[in-house]
Each structure stands twice: as structure tokens, then as C-alpha cells.
Amino acid sequence: MAIENFILQLYKESVNAMSGSNWMWPDSWDIPRKINFLNEALSYGEKFELYEQCGIIRDVKQKIETQE
């Protein structure tokens, strides 16, 4: 149980960092890989009802999709 709580906290902190200006993607990731990562992160967030983080992910995903 403690490990699950740790993973959820890590997920929340990581996604929350995406909304800041200091967060960056790995240089080697192309747009399809970023979108895939965000889709999987969104799925995980929905599974655990982390709707605030899901909103952040959708915003980041929308920004990336408009760059294509």
C-alpha cells in the first residue's frame, strides 16, 4: 500500500511539473513518442481519478499537437 501511495504521489508531482516553465522533454523524443507518453499518462490518471493532473496532461498534449 505504501508503494502505491508513493507512485501516485510521484505521478502527481511529475505531471504538476509539466505545467511549469522549467519542465522539458528528453531531446531524443519526437512528437509521436510524446503523444504516446501523454496518452498513457492520461489513462493512468483517469484510472485513479486524478482529474487535475488529467487536465494538465490534456493541455500539454494540445500544445504538442498544434506544433505538428
C-alpha positions, 0 to 999 in steps of 0.5 A, a space after each residue: 500500500 505504501 508503494 502505491 501511495 508513493 507512485 501516485 504521489 510521484 505521478 502527481 508531482 511529475 505531471 504538476 511539473 509539466 505545467 511549469 516553465 522549467 519542465 522539458 522533454 528528453 531531446 531524443 523524443 519526437 512528437 509521436 513518442 510524446 503523444 504516446 507518453 501523454 496518452 498513457 499518462 492520461 489513462 493512468 490518471 483517469 484510472 485513479 481519478 486524478 482529474 487535475 493532473 488529467 487536465 494538465 496532461 490534456 493541455 500539454 498534449 494540445 500544445 504538442 499537437 498544434 506544433 505538428 
